[in-house]
Amino acid sequence: MAPLLAVGVTATLVPALAPAQASAAEPLKRFENQKPAWHRCDTSLPAAFQCATLKVPLDYSRPDGKTIKLAISRQKTSVPGKRRGAILFNPGGPGGEGLEMPVMMKEMMPKKVREQYDLIGFDPRGVGRSSPLTCGLTATQQNTEHPYKPETFSRDVKWARTVADKCRAKNGDRLPYITTRNTARDMDVIRAVLGEKKISYLGYSYGTYLGAVYAQMFPQRTDRFVLDSAVDPARVWRGMIQVWAEGTEPAFTRWTKWTAQRHRTYKLGNTPAKVKKTFWNLIARADRTPIDNDGTKLTGDDIRASLRAEFFSPKSAAEAVVDLKKAADGHATARRSPTPDNRPGPRRSAAARPPADNGSAAFWTVVCGDTSAWPRDPEQYRRDAIRDKAKYPLYGDFGSNITPCAFWDTPAEPVTTVDNNIGLLTVQNQWDSQTPLTSGLGMHHALKGSRMVYVKGGEGHGVYGDPRSCADRTVNAYLSNGKLPAQDVTCNTSGRRSPGAAQPVIPTPQHTPGAPRF
């Protein structure tokens, strides 16, 4: 699952640790003064791409206690006389590996940007090569999409409890400290080790929340930050799973209109109402008799889960529904590729891989450990799933059903409240399936000094570096000269700015109460 309400105390706006940790500042010097032993990362990767391993405190309030390993990387591309500093990257998650991002970003960034920065990657704590977590989860236990049904709810509760218990048993005292706040602190250790007074940053999806938390905790060390496809910090974290259901309904409505206009091509109905009926008839049919799709039996619930993200790209969704209808009628169909995720991902080298369940283990550890807002009563999840299945038929019960967080230990710290005036840039596609528009707007409005580049008509998760996008020019200008646009920018996927774009035309965010890897 590609995951991304907040209750908490406003984080301090000084670049120090929380008051209870102030006494730890001096012992942190030994971590900040580390001298990385840079070496070639892997023979399958460019020789100039270097890696190193740092040590960081497991618990920053006890810097003399246990430590964990942090894998970092760099691609030195800055030019003397033009060098601005270092730019860090995060690809999303929680649980996404970022060590190889400098290699990918060097290919994506124009020369005028690259020559100002050393490109820095890292695997966040608990992920990849940074003391990776494992909960010993089976493939079935890693399936996080559970539709609500009265007859299966007790099984869902058992699954959630089992995952929490296995993670606790496997990781012990490490578990409470694999959090976004501690990863932000790790980023600041990286900054210090690199000898930088400030850092720049580009984060996708979950990486936007990580960047916003860093900016909240260390505002004086925040340089040029780009947050691409943003998490709404007010919905961390249950609300970010629920927002998938909320965001999918308008995408589905758009799809029915688009498909009805192309009835000659897809033959799913010549009105939006008929297209909608065709889809729900297919769901009912699959619930009665699962559809054999290339050897896999799909129920209606399976189809709802697998097509949720497809509806943000109407053509892709229409083709998928046509294929499923053919399969239901006993006709073989070609295997289709899923809707593209535009974010850069790791190009796996020959190096040792992390545990098979590392992504899932890291995801639950962060989203459960970041905030205490998760309900503890299983019956609350049942009620919410019933309510949201009626309100958001496509995915509401999936988004509100029980998760392992119901049985997680109490977080070590309050959730970070993101609320500041730091000037940085957010970027958002109109039709983003993983962090829907309402989520990106939530981040933009929490960061009162930010500017947003809104890609009207833009599809896909991840904007910067997508060749279809019109946002790169604004992002590159900001990374090059540090100047934010005077106002929010709206551009069309054609690359042309929409008429009147000098005035903000981004819609007002709708925060629906009760609105996973991101």
C-alpha positions in Angstrom: 0.0 0.0 0.0 1.3 3.5 -0.8 0.5 5.1 2.5 0.6 8.6 3.6 -5.6 13.9 12.5 -3.3 15.4 14.3 -3.2 15.9 18.0 -0.1 17.4 19.4 1.9 20.2 20.9 3.4 22.9 18.6 7.0 22.1 17.9 9.6 24.7 18.9 10.8 27.1 16.3 14.5 27.1 17.4 17.1 24.8 15.7 17.7 22.9 18.9 16.2 19.8 20.4 13.2 20.0 22.7 13.8 21.4 26.1 14.1 18.0 27.7 16.9 17.3 25.3 18.8 20.6 25.5 21.3 19.0 27.8 22.2 16.5 25.1 23.5 19.2 22.7 27.1 18.9 23.8 27.3 15.1 23.5 25.9 15.4 20.0 29.2 17.0 18.9 30.8 13.6 18.6 28.2 12.7 16.0 28.4 16.0 14.2 32.3 15.8 14.1 32.4 12.4 12.4 34.7 12.1 9.4 33.0 9.9 6.8 35.1 7.1 5.2 33.8 7.8 1.6 34.1 4.9 -0.8 32.7 3.7 -4.1 29.1 2.6 -3.4 29.0 -0.3 -5.9 30.8 -1.4 -9.0 27.5 -1.3 -10.9 27.2 2.4 -10.2 29.4 5.4 -11.3 32.8 5.6 -9.6 32.1 9.2 -8.5 29.0 8.0 -6.6 30.3 7.6 -3.0 28.9 6.0 0.1 29.7 6.2 3.8 28.2 5.1 7.1 27.6 7.3 10.1 26.6 6.6 13.6 23.6 8.5 15.2 21.9 8.1 18.5 19.0 5.7 18.7 17.4 8.1 21.2 18.5 11.7 20.9 17.5 12.4 24.5 20.2 9.9 25.5 23.1 10.6 23.0 25.5 8.6 25.2 23.3 5.5 24.8 22.8 3.1 22.0 23.6 4.1 18.4 22.4 3.0 15.0 24.0 3.1 11.6 23.0 5.6 8.9 23.9 5.0 5.3 24.6 8.2 3.3 25.8 8.9 -0.2 27.0 11.7 -2.3 27.5 12.8 -5.9 29.8 15.8 -6.0 28.6 17.9 -8.9 29.1 21.4 -7.6 31.4 23.8 -9.3 33.9 26.0 -7.4 32.7 29.5 -7.4 29.1 28.5 -8.1 28.7 26.0 -5.2 25.7 26.7 -3.0 26.0 23.7 -0.7 24.4 20.3 -0.4 20.9 19.2 -1.3 19.4 16.1 0.4 16.7 13.9 -1.2 14.0 11.6 0.1 11.8 9.5 -2.3 8.8 8.9 0.0 7.5 6.1 2.1 7.8 5.9 5.1 10.1 3.0 4.2 11.5 4.3 0.9 15.3 3.9 0.3 17.0 7.1 -0.8 20.7 6.1 -0.9 20.8 5.9 -4.7 18.8 9.1 -5.4 21.8 11.3 -6.2 22.6 9.1 -9.3 19.0 9.5 -10.5 18.7 13.2 -9.6 21.9 14.0 -11.4 20.2 12.8 -14.6 17.0 14.7 -13.9 18.4 18.1 -12.8 19.7 20.6 -15.3 23.3 21.7 -15.2 22.6 25.1 -13.8 21.1 23.5 -10.7 23.6 20.6 -10.4 26.6 22.8 -10.5 25.5 24.6 -7.3 25.0 21.5 -5.1 26.6 18.3 -3.9 23.8 15.7 -4.3 23.2 13.8 -1.0 21.2 10.6 -0.5 20.5 8.6 2.6 18.4 5.6 3.7 16.3 6.9 6.7 16.8 5.1 10.0 15.4 1.6 10.0 15.3 1.5 6.2 17.5 -0.2 3.6 21.1 -0.1 4.8 20.5 2.1 7.8 20.0 -0.5 10.6 17.0 -2.0 8.7 13.9 -3.1 10.6 12.2 -6.4 10.2 9.1 -7.6 11.9 9.3 -11.1 10.3 6.0 -10.5 8.4 4.8 -13.0 5.9 3.6 -11.8 2.4 0.0 -12.1 3.6 0.7 -10.0 6.7 2.2 -7.3 4.5 -1.1 -6.9 2.7 -2.5 -3.7 4.3 -5.7 -3.4 2.2 -8.5 -4.9 4.2 -12.1 -4.2 3.1 -14.7 -4.0 5.9 -17.1 -7.0 6.2 -18.9 -8.0 9.4 -17.8 -11.6 8.9 -14.1 -10.8 8.5 -13.6 -8.0 10.9 -12.4 -10.2 13.8 -9.8 -11.6 11.4 -8.7 -8.0 10.5 -8.3 -7.2 14.2 -6.2 -10.4 14.6 -4.0 -9.3 11.7 -3.5 -5.8 13.1 -2.6 -7.2 16.6 -0.3 -9.8 15.1 1.7 -7.2 13.1 2.1 -5.0 16.1 3.1 -7.9 18.3 5.6 -9.2 15.8 7.2 -5.7 15.3 7.5 -5.2 19.1 9.0 -8.7 19.6 11.5 -8.3 16.8 12.7 -4.8 17.6 12.3 -4.2 21.3 13.6 -0.9 22.5 14.4 0.4 19.0 10.8 0.7 17.9 9.8 3.9 19.6 12.7 5.8 18.1 12.1 5.1 14.4 10.1 8.3 13.8 9.9 11.3 11.5 11.2 13.6 14.2 14.3 11.4 14.8 14.9 11.1 11.0 14.8 14.9 10.8 17.5 15.0 13.6 19.5 12.5 11.6 19.3 14.9 8.6 20.7 17.6 10.8 23.6 15.4 11.8 24.3 14.8 8.1 24.2 18.6 7.6 26.8 19.0 10.3 29.0 16.2 9.2 29.1 17.7 5.7 30.2 21.0 7.2 27.1 22.9 6.0 25.5 25.7 7.9 22.2 25.1 6.1 20.9 22.3 3.8 18.7 22.3 0.8 16.2 19.5 0.2 13.9 17.8 -2.3 11.4 15.4 -0.9 8.6 13.5 -2.6 5.4 12.3 -0.9 6.2 11.2 2.7 9.5 13.1 2.1 7.4 16.3 2.1 6.3 15.7 5.7 9.9 14.8 6.6 11.1 18.1 5.1 8.3 20.1 6.8 9.2 18.5 10.2 12.9 19.4 9.6 12.0 23.0 8.7 9.8 23.2 11.9 12.5 21.8 14.1 15.5 23.5 12.5 14.3 26.7 10.7 17.6 28.5 10.9 19.3 25.6 9.0 16.6 25.3 6.3 17.8 26.6 2.9 16.0 25.9 -0.4 13.3 23.3 0.2 11.0 21.7 -2.4 8.2 19.6 -1.2 6.7 17.6 -4.1 3.3 15.9 -3.8 2.6 16.8 -0.2 1.3 15.1 2.8 -1.2 17.2 4.8 0.5 17.5 8.2 -2.9 18.0 9.9 -3.9 14.4 8.8 -0.9 12.5 10.1 -1.3 9.6 9.9 -4.7 8.0 9.9 -6.2 10.9 8.0 -3.7 10.4 5.2 -4.9 6.9 4.7 -8.5 8.0 4.8 -7.9 10.8 2.3 -7.3 8.2 -0.3 -11.0 7.4 -0.2 -12.0 11.0 -0.1 -9.8 11.9 -3.0 -10.8 9.0 -5.2 -14.5 9.9 -5.5 -14.0 13.1 -7.6 -11.5 11.2 -9.7 -14.1 8.5 -10.3 -16.7 11.1 -11.3 -14.3 12.6 -13.7 -13.6 9.2 -15.2 -17.3 8.4 -15.8 -17.6 11.7 -17.7 -14.4 11.1 -19.7 -15.4 7.5 -20.5 -19.0 8.4 -21.5 -17.6 10.8 -24.1 -15.6 8.0 -25.6 -18.3 5.4 -25.7 -17.5 4.3 -29.2 -14.0 3.4 -28.0 -14.7 1.7 -24.7 -18.4 0.8 -24.9 -18.9 1.2 -21.2 -21.9 3.6 -21.4 -22.7 6.8 -23.3 -23.6 8.8 -20.2 -21.7 9.1 -16.9 -24.6 7.3 -15.1 -24.4 4.4 -17.4 -20.6 4.1 -17.1 -21.0 4.2 -13.3 -23.6 1.4 -13.5 -21.3 -0.7 -15.7 -18.6 -0.4 -13.1 -20.7 -1.3 -10.1 -22.3 -4.2 -12.0 -18.9 -5.5 -12.6 -18.1 -5.3 -8.9 -21.3 -7.1 -8.0 -20.5 -9.8 -10.6 -17.0 -10.3 -9.3 -18.4 -10.6 -5.7 -20.7 -13.4 -6.9 -18.1 -15.1 -9.1 -14.5 -14.0 -8.8 -13.0 -13.0 -12.2 -10.1 -15.0 -13.5 -7.6 -12.3 -14.5 -4.5 -14.0 -15.9 -4.6 -16.8 -13.3 -5.6 -14.5 -10.3 -9.1 -14.6 -9.0 -10.4 -11.1 -8.3 -13.4 -10.3 -6.1 -15.2 -7.0 -6.2 -13.2 -5.9 -3.2 -10.0 -6.8 -5.1 -11.1 -4.7 -8.0 -12.0 -1.7 -5.8 -8.5 -1.8 -4.2 -6.5 -2.3 -7.4 -8.4 0.3 -9.5 -8.5 3.0 -6.8 -5.3 4.7 -8.1 -6.2 4.0 -11.8 -9.2 6.4 -11.7 -6.8 9.4 -11.4 -5.8 8.6 -15.0 -9.1 8.1 -17.0 -7.6 6.4 -20.0 -5.8 3.9 -17.8 -8.9 3.2 -15.8 -11.1 2.8 -18.8 -8.7 0.3 -20.3 -8.6 -1.6 -17.1 -12.3 -1.9 -16.8 -12.6 -3.0 -20.4 -10.0 -5.7 -19.7 -11.8 -6.9 -16.6 -15.1 -7.1 -18.4 -13.5 -9.2 -21.1 -11.9 -11.4 -18.4 -15.3 -11.8 -16.8 -16.7 -13.0 -20.1 -13.9 -15.6 -20.4 -11.7 -13.7 -22.9 -8.0 -13.5 -22.3 -6.5 -10.0 -21.9 -3.0 -8.7 -22.1 -1.4 -7.9 -18.8 -1.5 -4.2 -18.1 1.1 -1.9 -16.4 -0.3 0.0 -13.5 -0.7 3.8 -13.5 2.9 5.2 -13.3 4.3 6.6 -10.2 6.5 9.5 -11.3 8.7 9.6 -8.3 12.3 8.4 -8.7 12.9 5.0 -7.2 16.0 3.0 -6.3 17.9 1.3 -9.1 18.9 -1.7 -7.1 22.6 -2.5 -7.2 24.2 -5.8 -6.4 24.6 -4.9 -2.8 22.9 -6.9 -0.1 19.1 -6.3 0.1 17.3 -5.4 3.3 14.8 -7.9 4.8 11.9 -8.7 2.6 9.4 -6.9 4.9 11.6 -3.9 5.6 9.4 -1.5 3.7 6.2 -2.6 5.5 8.0 -2.8 8.9 9.4 0.8 8.5 6.0 2.1 7.3 4.0 0.9 10.3 6.8 1.8 12.7 6.8 5.4 11.6 3.1 6.0 11.1 2.2 4.3 14.4 5.1 5.9 16.3 4.7 9.5 15.0 1.3 10.2 16.6 -1.0 9.0 19.4 -4.1 10.0 17.3 -4.8 6.4 16.4 -8.0 5.0 18.1 -7.3 2.2 20.5 -10.8 0.7 20.4 -11.3 -1.8 17.5 -15.0 -0.9 17.5 -14.2 2.7 16.6 -12.6 1.3 13.4 -15.6 -0.8 12.7 -18.0 2.2 13.0 -15.7 4.4 10.9 -15.4 1.7 8.2 -19.1 1.3 8.0 -19.7 5.1 7.8 -17.0 5.7 5.2 -18.0 2.8 3.0 -21.3 4.5 2.6 -19.8 7.9 2.2 -16.9 6.9 -0.2 -18.1 3.7 -1.8 -14.9 3.0 -3.8 -12.4 2.9 -0.9 -13.9 4.2 2.3 -14.0 0.9 4.2 -10.4 0.2 3.2 -9.2 3.6 4.4 -10.9 3.4 7.8 -10.5 -0.2 8.7 -8.3 -1.3 11.6 -4.5 -1.1 11.4 -1.6 -2.3 13.6 -1.5 1.2 15.1 -4.5 0.3 17.3 -2.2 -2.0 19.2 1.1 0.0 19.1 2.9 1.3 22.1 2.4 5.0 23.1 4.7 7.2 21.0 7.8 8.5 22.6 7.1 12.2 21.6 4.0 14.3 20.6 3.3 14.7 16.9 5.0 17.7 15.3 2.6 20.5 14.5 3.7 22.1 11.2 2.9 25.8 11.4 5.5 28.4 10.3 6.4 31.1 7.9 9.5 29.6 6.3 9.7 30.3 2.6 9.8 27.1 0.6 8.2 25.7 -2.5 5.5 23.0 -2.8 4.5 21.3 -6.0 1.3 19.4 -6.7 -0.5 17.6 -9.5 -4.3 18.2 -9.7 -4.9 14.4 -10.1 -2.5 12.7 -7.7 -3.7 9.4 -6.4 -1.4 9.0 -3.4 -1.4 12.5 -2.0 -4.6 14.0 -3.5 -4.9 17.7 -4.1 -6.6 18.4 -0.8 -3.6 16.9 0.9 -1.1 19.1 -1.0 -3.3 22.2 -0.2 -3.2 21.2 3.5 0.6 21.3 3.5 0.7 24.6 1.5 -1.6 26.3 4.0 0.3 25.0 7.0 3.5 26.5 5.7 2.3 30.1 5.6 5.5 31.3 3.9 5.3 28.8 1.1 4.4 29.1 -2.6 2.7 26.4 -4.5 3.2 25.3 -8.2 -0.2 23.7 -9.1 -0.2 21.6 -12.2 -3.7 21.9 -13.5 -4.7 18.7 -15.3 -1.5 17.0 -14.0 -1.8 13.3 -13.4 0.5 11.0 -11.4 2.3 10.9 -8.1 5.4 13.0 -8.2 5.8 16.2 -10.3 9.4 17.3 -10.6 11.4 15.4 -13.2 8.3 14.2 -15.0 8.8 15.1 -18.7 5.0 15.8 -19.0 5.0 18.4 -16.3 5.1 22.2 -16.7 6.4 22.7 -13.1 10.1 22.1 -13.6 10.9 25.6 -14.8 9.7 27.1 -11.6 11.4 24.5 -9.4 14.7 24.9 -11.2 14.5 28.7 -11.0 14.0 28.5 -7.2 16.8 26.0 -6.7 19.1 28.1 -8.8 18.4 31.6 -7.4 16.5 31.0 -4.2 13.7 33.3 -5.1 10.2 32.1 -4.6 7.5 33.1 -7.1 5.8 36.3 -6.0 2.5 34.4 -5.8 1.3 30.8 -6.2 1.7 29.5 -9.8 -0.8 27.5 -11.8 0.4 25.9 -15.1 -1.2 23.5 -17.5 0.3 20.1 -18.5 0.8 21.6 -21.9 3.6 23.6 -20.4 1.8 26.9 -20.9 0.7 28.9 -17.9 -3.0 29.3 -17.7 -4.6 32.7 -18.5 -4.4 35.0 -15.5 -1.8 32.8 -13.7 -0.3 35.8 -12.1 -3.3 35.5 -9.7 -3.5 32.5 -7.5 -6.1 30.1 -8.9 -5.6 27.2 -6.6 -8.8 26.0 -5.0 -9.5 26.5 -1.4 -8.7 23.4 0.7 -11.6 21.4 2.0 -10.7 19.8 5.4 -13.3 17.1 5.9 -13.2 15.6 9.4 -12.0 12.0 9.2 -11.0 12.7 5.9 -0.6 4.0 2.9 3.3 4.1 1.3 3.2 7.7 0.3 
